[in-house]
Amino acid sequence: MQEQSNSNIRAKLQKFGGVLSGMVMPNIGAFITWGLITACFLSTGWIPNEKIALLIDPMKIYLLPLLIGYTGGKMFYGDRGGVIAAAATMGVIVGCDTPMFMGAMIMGPLSALCLKQLDKLYDGKVPAGFEMLVNNFSMGILGIFLVLIAYFAVGPLMEAITAVLTAGVNIIIDHNAIPFASIFIEPAKVLFLNNAINHGILSPIGMAQAAEVGKSILFILEPNPGPGVGVLLAYTFFGTGIAKETAPGVAIIHAFGGIHEPYFPYILMKPQMILASICGAVSGNFVFQTFHCGLVATASPGSYFSVLAVAPKSDWIPIIAGMLLSTAVSFIVGSFILKVSGKDDGKGLEAAIEAKDTMKAEGMTVNASKGTVVSGAEKIDFSGMVIKKLYVACDAGMGSSAMGASILKKKITNAGITDVEVKHIAIPNLPDDVDVIVTHESLTQRAINEKPNKMHISVDNFLSSPKYDEIVEALLEMKK
């Protein structure tokens, strides 16, 4: 019973983290644009320019929160939800003096859900020809109330919450305890809560700090790729079996592509390896803290390149030193653990993935009359189906699913199949006309909940699943 309760809590946290990251991840390009402008043209930047630097504050105060709010509204109610969410987000922006990222994350989904409920009230009751009039004026009138609520209530409340959280973080920084935050961050990352931590907690508080002093150490705590790369290098030199064979490729992807998720199973297959990750992160954090390092914006995806891209030029050397030290410490500790623990019990990486599923998934069940789930050794069969849209889905629709979609699309194209659309997408954004949904097995149940009437194919690894070849074979068989 307790285990089931823990599983439910993890699933809810994952879903919450997916919503947060779903609002932020599609807009990361805008965050990077703002971060690069800040890093280059601020008075302390690489190419100081007062005129161009005038862009920094408006982008931070208006553009980024509006994008988050719009995206959050669109996630829950399409374009109408996005429009009213953007309008309501202006209320929290104007209603306080600090950048309202947290307020945007609240008003975006809330506004869309309110509009959705309002539309249900008069659905089917509007005389023909008056639909556009009713739709537009109902949104406009509701928008007035939402903007005022955001301006007078949500904005000040979020400002107060942000101030309290920022004060708490400042206390931790003043007591030189910030490096030890990784004792909690690293294990949480392995449970796939990395997006919730980075975009839901650290980034909003970091933005408040950056607004005051121009940078924040909080932006680098979670994205630092050093600890994960160190663990993977340890497996590369001292691992066994499939873990040793696959670790080098994953290390390259993690270090330079910035995708963290693929290294999580390497820790789960030997849980004591989390100590290596923690030691590496804490050591790097000590360097960042000692030299008062910080980033001007969140680094996403978390690669060596993306971290340096949003780092002030004065911090480059200590940040590089901190990331390399965290890599080295993680590698040394991880190598020691692998050496003293001896060979694994033969289950290897596959057992780790299975353990991860036990830890995260609530079990994959679906009514066979409504949809189909293909997982494990089950055969993929597209007989009688017309496959036009095949989407690879994950939490935010950008990291691991993008890589999986790229691999699958290449295999399908090489097989001469040109009429099947392959895309990557966030699970909450799956369209109604999708034919086949490919997800990591830890996320399949969530995809089923979103689209229960579709075919779901569950893979154990977005980067190297044999299911991709089976999909190609099934598509070719279907076209005979």
C-alpha positions as CSV (number, residue, x, y, z in Angstrom):
1,M,0.0,0.0,0.0
2,Q,2.8,2.4,0.9
3,E,4.7,1.6,-2.3
4,Q,1.5,2.3,-4.3
5,S,1.0,5.6,-2.5
6,N,4.6,6.6,-3.3
7,S,4.2,5.6,-6.9
8,N,1.0,7.8,-7.1
9,I,2.9,10.7,-5.6
10,R,5.8,10.3,-8.0
11,A,3.3,10.1,-10.9
12,K,1.6,13.3,-9.8
13,L,4.9,15.1,-9.4
14,Q,5.9,14.0,-12.9
15,K,2.7,15.2,-14.3
16,F,3.1,18.6,-12.5
17,G,6.7,18.8,-13.7
18,G,5.5,18.0,-17.3
19,V,3.1,20.9,-17.2
20,L,5.8,23.3,-15.9
21,S,8.3,22.2,-18.5
22,G,5.7,22.2,-21.2
23,M,5.2,25.9,-20.6
24,V,8.9,26.7,-20.6
25,M,10.6,24.3,-22.9
26,P,8.9,25.5,-26.2
27,N,10.1,29.0,-25.4
28,I,13.7,28.1,-24.5
29,G,14.9,29.7,-27.8
30,A,13.5,33.1,-26.6
31,F,15.2,32.6,-23.2
32,I,18.5,31.9,-25.0
33,T,18.0,35.0,-27.2
34,W,17.5,37.1,-24.2
35,G,20.4,35.5,-22.3
36,L,22.8,36.0,-25.2
37,I,21.8,39.6,-25.6
38,T,22.3,40.1,-21.9
39,A,25.7,38.3,-21.9
40,C,26.9,40.2,-25.0
41,F,25.6,43.7,-24.7
42,L,25.1,44.4,-21.0
43,S,27.7,46.9,-19.5
44,T,29.6,43.9,-18.1
45,G,29.1,41.8,-21.3
46,W,31.4,40.8,-24.1
47,I,30.4,43.7,-26.4
48,P,28.9,46.4,-24.2
49,N,26.3,48.5,-26.0
50,E,23.9,50.8,-24.2
51,K,21.4,51.1,-27.0
52,I,21.1,47.3,-27.6
53,A,21.0,46.7,-23.8
54,L,17.7,48.6,-23.7
55,L,16.1,45.4,-25.1
56,I,17.1,43.4,-22.0
57,D,14.5,44.6,-19.4
58,P,11.5,44.6,-21.7
59,M,12.2,41.1,-22.9
60,K,12.6,39.9,-19.4
61,I,9.6,41.7,-17.9
62,Y,7.1,41.4,-20.8
63,L,8.1,39.0,-23.6
64,L,9.2,35.9,-21.6
65,P,6.3,35.8,-19.1
66,L,3.8,36.4,-22.0
67,L,5.3,33.6,-23.9
68,I,5.0,31.3,-20.9
69,G,1.5,32.4,-20.2
70,Y,0.4,32.0,-23.8
71,T,2.0,28.5,-24.1
72,G,0.4,27.4,-20.8
73,G,-3.0,28.5,-22.0
74,K,-2.6,26.9,-25.4
75,M,-1.6,23.6,-23.7
76,F,-5.0,23.4,-22.0
77,Y,-7.4,25.0,-24.6
78,G,-5.7,25.6,-27.9
79,D,-5.4,29.1,-29.5
80,R,-8.3,30.6,-27.5
81,G,-6.7,29.4,-24.3
82,G,-3.4,30.9,-25.4
83,V,-4.9,34.3,-26.2
84,I,-6.8,34.8,-23.0
85,A,-3.8,33.5,-21.0
86,A,-1.6,36.1,-22.6
87,A,-4.1,38.8,-21.7
88,A,-4.4,37.6,-18.1
89,T,-0.6,37.3,-17.8
90,M,-0.4,41.1,-18.4
91,G,-2.3,41.5,-15.2
92,V,0.5,39.8,-13.1
93,I,3.2,41.6,-15.1
94,V,1.8,45.1,-14.4
95,G,0.7,44.1,-10.9
96,C,4.2,43.7,-9.5
97,D,7.7,44.9,-9.8
98,T,9.6,41.6,-10.4
99,P,9.6,39.4,-13.5
100,M,6.5,37.3,-13.2
101,F,7.4,33.8,-14.5
102,M,5.7,32.0,-11.6
103,G,2.6,34.2,-12.1
104,A,2.6,33.4,-15.8
105,M,2.8,29.7,-15.0
106,I,-0.4,30.1,-12.8
107,M,-2.4,32.5,-15.0
108,G,-1.8,30.6,-18.2
109,P,-3.5,27.3,-17.4
110,L,-6.0,28.9,-15.0
111,S,-7.2,31.4,-17.7
112,A,-7.6,28.7,-20.3
113,L,-9.5,26.4,-18.0
114,C,-11.9,29.2,-17.0
115,L,-12.6,30.0,-20.7
116,K,-13.1,26.3,-21.4
117,Q,-15.7,26.0,-18.7
118,L,-17.4,29.2,-19.9
119,D,-17.6,27.9,-23.5
120,K,-19.2,24.7,-22.2
121,L,-22.1,26.8,-20.7
122,Y,-23.4,28.1,-24.0
123,D,-22.2,25.2,-26.3
124,G,-25.0,24.4,-28.7
125,K,-27.1,27.3,-27.5
126,V,-25.8,30.1,-29.8
127,P,-28.1,31.0,-32.8
128,A,-26.5,30.3,-36.2
129,G,-24.4,33.2,-37.4
130,F,-23.7,34.6,-33.9
131,E,-20.9,32.2,-33.0
132,M,-18.0,34.5,-33.7
133,L,-19.7,37.4,-31.9
134,V,-20.4,35.3,-28.8
135,N,-17.0,33.6,-28.8
136,N,-15.1,36.9,-29.0
137,F,-17.2,38.9,-26.5
138,S,-17.3,36.1,-24.0
139,M,-13.5,35.9,-24.1
140,G,-13.2,39.6,-23.8
141,I,-15.6,39.9,-20.9
142,L,-14.0,37.0,-19.0
143,G,-10.6,38.5,-19.9
144,I,-11.5,41.7,-18.0
145,F,-12.2,39.7,-14.8
146,L,-9.0,37.6,-15.2
147,V,-6.8,40.6,-15.8
148,L,-8.1,42.3,-12.7
149,I,-7.8,39.2,-10.6
150,A,-4.2,38.8,-11.8
151,Y,-3.4,42.5,-11.2
152,F,-4.9,42.9,-7.7
153,A,-4.5,39.4,-6.3
154,V,-2.3,36.9,-8.1
155,G,0.5,39.4,-9.0
156,P,1.0,40.7,-5.4
157,L,0.7,37.2,-4.0
158,M,3.3,35.8,-6.4
159,E,5.6,38.7,-5.7
160,A,5.3,38.0,-2.0
161,I,6.0,34.3,-2.5
162,T,8.9,35.1,-4.8
163,A,10.3,37.5,-2.1
164,V,10.0,34.8,0.6
165,L,11.7,32.1,-1.6
166,T,14.4,34.5,-2.7
167,A,15.1,35.5,0.9
168,G,15.3,31.8,1.9
169,V,17.8,31.2,-1.0
170,N,19.8,34.3,0.1
171,I,20.0,32.9,3.6
172,I,21.3,29.6,2.2
173,I,23.8,31.5,0.1
174,D,24.9,33.7,3.0
175,H,25.6,30.6,5.1
176,N,27.6,29.0,2.2
177,A,25.2,26.1,2.0
178,I,24.2,26.4,-1.7
179,P,26.5,23.6,-2.8
180,F,24.7,21.1,-0.7
181,A,21.4,21.7,-2.5
182,S,22.6,19.0,-4.9
183,I,22.1,16.4,-2.2
184,F,18.5,16.8,-3.1
185,I,18.7,17.9,-6.7
186,E,20.7,14.9,-8.1
187,P,18.4,12.2,-6.7
188,A,15.3,14.1,-7.8
189,K,16.8,14.4,-11.3
190,V,17.1,10.6,-11.6
191,L,13.4,10.4,-10.8
192,F,12.8,12.5,-13.9
193,L,11.9,15.6,-11.9
194,N,14.7,17.6,-13.4
195,N,12.3,19.8,-15.5
196,A,10.1,20.5,-12.4
197,I,13.1,21.4,-10.3
198,N,14.8,23.6,-13.0
199,H,11.9,25.4,-14.6
200,G,9.4,25.3,-11.7
201,I,11.6,26.2,-8.7
202,L,15.2,27.3,-9.5
203,S,14.6,29.4,-12.6
204,P,11.8,31.6,-11.3
205,I,13.8,32.4,-8.1
206,G,17.0,32.8,-10.3
207,M,15.2,35.3,-12.5
208,A,14.4,37.4,-9.4
209,Q,18.0,37.3,-8.3
210,A,19.3,38.1,-11.9
211,A,17.0,41.1,-12.0
212,E,18.8,42.5,-8.9
213,V,22.5,41.5,-9.5
214,G,22.5,40.5,-13.2
215,K,23.1,36.8,-12.7
216,S,22.2,33.8,-10.4
217,I,24.0,30.7,-9.3
218,L,20.7,28.9,-9.2
219,F,20.7,28.8,-13.0
220,I,23.7,26.4,-13.0
221,L,22.8,24.0,-10.2
222,E,20.6,21.6,-12.2
223,P,21.9,22.1,-15.8
224,N,25.6,21.4,-14.9
225,P,26.4,18.3,-17.1
226,G,29.6,17.5,-15.2
227,P,28.2,15.0,-12.7
228,G,26.3,12.9,-15.3
229,V,29.3,12.9,-17.7
230,G,31.6,11.7,-14.9
231,V,29.2,8.8,-14.1
232,L,29.1,7.8,-17.8
233,L,32.9,8.0,-18.2
234,A,33.2,5.8,-15.2
235,Y,31.0,3.2,-16.9
236,T,33.0,3.7,-20.1
237,F,36.3,2.7,-18.5
238,F,35.2,0.4,-15.6
239,G,31.7,-0.8,-16.5
240,T,30.6,-4.1,-18.0
241,G,28.3,-5.4,-20.7
242,I,25.8,-3.2,-22.4
243,A,26.4,-0.4,-20.0
244,K,30.0,-0.1,-20.9
245,E,29.2,-0.3,-24.6
246,T,26.6,2.4,-24.6
247,A,28.0,4.8,-22.1
248,P,30.4,6.6,-24.4
249,G,27.7,7.5,-26.9
250,V,25.4,8.7,-24.1
251,A,28.2,10.7,-22.6
252,I,28.7,12.6,-25.9
253,I,24.9,13.3,-26.1
254,H,24.8,14.4,-22.5
255,A,27.9,16.6,-22.6
256,F,27.3,18.4,-25.9
257,G,23.6,17.8,-26.6
258,G,22.5,18.6,-23.1
259,I,20.0,15.8,-22.8
260,H,20.2,14.5,-19.2
261,E,17.6,11.8,-19.2
262,P,19.6,9.0,-21.0
263,Y,22.1,8.8,-18.1
264,F,19.5,8.3,-15.4
265,P,19.2,4.5,-15.9
266,Y,23.0,4.1,-15.4
267,I,22.6,5.4,-11.9
268,L,19.4,3.3,-11.3
269,M,21.2,0.1,-12.3
270,K,23.7,0.8,-9.4
271,P,21.9,3.1,-7.0
272,Q,25.1,3.7,-5.1
273,M,26.3,5.6,-8.2
274,I,24.1,8.5,-7.0
275,L,26.9,9.3,-4.6
276,A,29.2,9.9,-7.5
277,S,26.7,12.3,-9.0
278,I,26.2,14.1,-5.7
279,C,29.9,14.4,-5.0
280,G,30.6,15.8,-8.5
281,A,27.8,18.3,-8.3
282,V,28.7,19.5,-4.8
283,S,32.3,20.0,-5.7
284,G,31.4,22.0,-8.8
285,N,29.0,24.1,-6.8
286,F,31.7,24.9,-4.3
287,V,33.8,26.4,-7.2
288,F,30.8,28.4,-8.5
289,Q,30.1,29.7,-5.0
290,T,33.7,30.5,-4.1
291,F,34.1,32.6,-7.3
292,H,30.6,34.1,-7.1
293,C,29.6,32.6,-10.4
294,G,26.2,32.7,-12.0
295,L,24.4,32.6,-15.3
296,V,22.3,35.5,-16.7
297,A,19.5,33.1,-17.7
298,T,18.6,29.4,-17.5
299,A,20.8,27.0,-19.5
300,S,18.7,24.6,-21.4
301,P,19.4,22.0,-22.6
302,G,22.1,21.5,-20.0
303,S,25.3,21.1,-22.0
304,Y,28.8,22.5,-21.6
305,F,28.1,24.8,-24.6
306,S,24.7,26.1,-23.4
307,V,26.0,26.9,-19.9
308,L,28.8,29.0,-21.3
309,A,26.5,30.7,-23.8
310,V,24.6,32.4,-21.0
311,A,27.5,33.0,-18.7
312,P,29.1,36.4,-18.1
313,K,32.5,36.6,-19.7
314,S,34.0,37.3,-16.2
315,D,32.7,33.9,-15.0
316,W,33.9,31.7,-17.9
317,I,37.1,30.4,-16.4
318,P,35.6,29.5,-12.9
319,I,32.5,28.0,-14.5
320,I,34.6,25.8,-16.9
321,A,36.8,24.9,-13.9
322,G,33.7,24.0,-11.8
323,M,32.1,21.9,-14.6
324,L,35.4,20.0,-15.2
325,L,35.9,19.5,-11.5
326,S,32.4,18.1,-11.1
327,T,33.1,15.8,-14.0
328,A,36.4,14.6,-12.6
329,V,35.1,14.0,-9.0
330,S,32.1,12.2,-10.3
331,F,34.3,10.0,-12.5
332,I,36.7,9.2,-9.6
333,V,34.0,8.4,-7.1
334,G,32.0,6.4,-9.8
335,S,35.1,4.5,-10.9
336,F,35.8,3.5,-7.2
337,I,32.2,2.4,-6.7
338,L,32.3,0.3,-9.9
339,K,35.7,-1.3,-9.0
340,V,34.7,-2.2,-5.4
341,S,31.2,-3.4,-6.3
342,G,32.5,-5.8,-8.9
343,K,30.5,-7.0,-11.8
344,D,26.7,-6.6,-11.8
345,D,24.3,-9.5,-11.4
346,G,23.9,-10.0,-15.2
347,K,20.7,-7.9,-15.4
348,G,22.7,-4.8,-16.4
349,L,21.1,-1.8,-18.0
350,E,17.9,-3.6,-18.9
351,A,17.3,-4.3,-15.2
352,A,17.9,-0.6,-14.5
353,I,15.3,0.5,-17.0
354,E,12.9,-2.1,-15.4
355,A,13.6,-0.7,-12.0
356,K,13.0,2.8,-13.2
357,D,9.6,1.7,-14.5
358,T,8.7,0.1,-11.2
359,M,9.7,3.3,-9.5
360,K,7.8,5.6,-11.8
361,A,5.0,3.9,-13.7
362,E,1.7,3.1,-12.3
363,G,1.3,0.2,-14.6
364,M,0.2,0.1,-18.2
365,T,-3.4,-0.9,-18.7
366,V,-5.8,0.0,-21.5
367,N,-9.1,-1.2,-22.7
368,A,-8.3,-3.3,-25.7
369,S,-11.6,-2.3,-27.4
370,K,-10.5,1.4,-27.2
371,G,-6.8,1.3,-28.0
372,T,-3.7,-0.8,-28.2
373,V,-0.4,-0.8,-26.3
374,V,2.6,-2.6,-27.8
375,S,5.5,-3.1,-25.4
376,G,8.3,-5.5,-24.6
377,A,8.4,-8.4,-27.0
378,E,4.9,-7.9,-28.4
379,K,4.8,-7.7,-32.2
380,I,3.8,-4.5,-33.9
381,D,0.9,-5.0,-36.3
382,F,-0.5,-2.1,-38.4
383,S,-2.8,-4.4,-40.4
384,G,-6.1,-2.7,-41.3
385,M,-4.7,0.7,-40.2
386,V,-3.9,3.8,-42.2
387,I,-0.8,5.4,-40.7
388,K,-0.3,9.0,-41.6
389,K,1.0,10.6,-38.4
390,L,3.4,8.8,-36.1
391,Y,4.5,11.0,-33.2
392,V,7.3,10.4,-30.6
393,A,6.2,12.0,-27.3
394,C,7.8,12.9,-24.0
395,D,7.2,15.3,-21.1
396,A,8.2,18.5,-22.9
397,G,8.4,17.2,-26.5
398,M,11.9,18.6,-27.1
399,G,14.7,16.6,-25.5
400,S,14.7,12.8,-25.7
401,S,11.6,12.6,-27.9
402,A,13.3,14.9,-30.5
403,M,16.2,12.6,-30.7
404,G,14.0,9.5,-30.9
405,A,11.9,11.1,-33.6
406,S,15.0,12.0,-35.6
407,I,16.3,8.4,-35.4
408,L,12.9,6.9,-36.4
409,K,12.3,9.4,-39.2
410,K,15.7,8.6,-40.7
411,K,15.0,4.8,-40.6
412,I,11.5,5.3,-42.2
413,T,13.0,7.6,-44.9
414,N,15.8,5.1,-45.7
415,A,13.1,2.4,-46.1
416,G,11.5,4.5,-48.9
417,I,8.4,5.4,-46.9
418,T,7.6,9.1,-47.6
419,D,3.9,9.4,-46.7
420,V,4.2,9.0,-42.9
421,E,4.7,12.2,-40.8
422,V,7.1,11.7,-37.9
423,K,7.3,14.4,-35.3
424,H,8.3,14.9,-31.7
425,I,5.7,16.4,-29.3
426,A,4.8,16.9,-25.7
427,I,2.3,14.4,-24.4
428,P,-0.3,17.1,-23.4
429,N,-0.1,18.4,-27.0
430,L,-0.9,15.2,-28.8
431,P,-3.4,16.0,-31.6
432,D,-6.6,14.0,-32.1
433,D,-5.6,12.9,-35.6
434,V,-2.4,11.2,-34.5
435,D,-2.4,7.5,-35.6
436,V,0.5,6.0,-33.6
437,I,2.2,7.3,-30.4
438,V,5.7,6.2,-29.4
439,T,6.7,6.9,-25.8
440,H,9.2,5.8,-23.3
441,E,7.7,3.0,-21.2
442,S,7.8,5.2,-18.1
443,L,5.5,7.7,-19.8
444,T,3.2,5.4,-21.8
445,Q,0.4,5.5,-19.2
446,R,0.3,9.3,-19.3
447,A,0.0,9.1,-23.1
448,I,-2.7,6.5,-22.8
449,N,-4.6,8.9,-20.4
450,E,-4.3,11.6,-23.0
451,K,-5.3,9.6,-26.1
452,P,-6.8,6.2,-25.0
453,N,-8.1,5.3,-28.4
454,K,-4.8,5.3,-30.2
455,M,-2.1,2.8,-30.8
456,H,0.7,3.3,-28.3
457,I,4.2,1.8,-28.8
458,S,6.4,1.7,-25.7
459,V,10.2,1.8,-26.0
460,D,12.8,1.2,-23.3
461,N,15.3,3.7,-24.8
462,F,14.6,6.6,-27.1
463,L,18.1,6.4,-28.5
464,S,18.5,2.7,-29.5
465,S,15.2,0.9,-29.3
466,P,14.7,-2.2,-31.5
467,K,11.1,-1.1,-31.7
468,Y,12.1,1.4,-34.4
469,D,13.1,-1.3,-36.8
470,E,9.9,-3.2,-36.0
471,I,7.9,-0.1,-36.8
472,V,9.6,0.2,-40.2
473,E,8.9,-3.5,-40.9
474,A,5.3,-3.1,-39.9
475,L,4.9,-0.1,-42.1
476,L,6.4,-1.9,-45.1
477,E,4.2,-4.9,-44.4
478,M,1.1,-2.7,-44.2
479,K,1.8,-1.2,-47.7
480,K,2.1,-4.6,-49.4
